[in-house]
Amino acid sequence: MSDEKTQLLAREAESTLSWQSGGTTVPLEHNTVRFVDNFSAGTRGSASAEYFLENGYSVIFLFRLKSLEPYVRHFTGQAFLDMLETNKSGKEKCIVVKQESAAALLPVLLRYQSVKETGRLLCIPFTSLADYLWLLRAVSESLDDLGPRALLYLAAAVSDFYIPANEMPTHKMQSEAGPPTISLQLVPKVLEPLVNNWLPHAFVVSFKLETDESLLISKARGALTKYKHKLVIANILQTRKNKVVMVTTDSHYEIVVTQEETNSAVEIEAKIVADLKQKHDHFIAVSCRRINIS
């Protein structure tokens, strides 16, 4: 990761977003053959990054290698190749976009080119839990000078458990030894040092995913009380694509995408980003007033 690049993004942007997307792996051996993984394709993270870019943010996108990325997420698998065909021009064949596919490809390409030309997107891949934690700290500390203009959107599915390095076998576990006994330890929570030490003046947003709706609000508010960050986006596994709950220390409310909106290709991430931008703008204004008064 280039520290100069992250600092350039921070200097030139009105607001900078550090973004985490996708799951983290926990290796079971030092020479890793097997690992424990987290459920996440990076759908929410990659979609939201696009909407933040459209709202003028510069984005540092930390993403799980091979998970979805902004813009290319629209054409996964063979979908992109299905949009192309060969056309003989003179003695050589050339590649062209099928006429019926141009309407879908062109607007995405134009948005991507605009972002690339202005240099407002930096994508940094990670794979393991250790990679993620190291990069999160490095990026966070590089944005410290931004103060309240920095927004952290912690959408990665971070493992809650890991195997300490001194308890991990060096080589591949052998099946001849019988069923292995694996002892997992709790991963140290990074929200506390992030909020208190790495980026104490930033607008920090975390996520809470549950399968039991009765626990959702209390768990989200418990995180806010413990870590003192600004907001938790809470969602239930089964309904996460069309409903989230925005939880602050003193209120909570739903953001919902209706079936009609879904049929019109409205993504819930567009609504989430619009809401967060409004909150972040207010946070910046209040923080600046406090600085001027002091």
Beta strands, then each sheet from edge to edge (+ up, - down):
strand 1: 16-21
strand 2: 26-27
strand 3: 35-36
strand 4: 58-64
strand 5: 84-89
strand 6: 92-97
strand 7: 121-126
strand 8: 150-154
strand 9: 161-162
strand 10: 185-186
strand 11: 203-210
strand 12: 231-236
strand 13: 243-247
strand 14: 252-256
sheet 1: 7+ 4+ 1+ 8+ 11+ 12+ 13- 14+
sheet 2: 2+ 3-
sheet 3: 5+ 6-
sheet 4: 9+ 10-
end
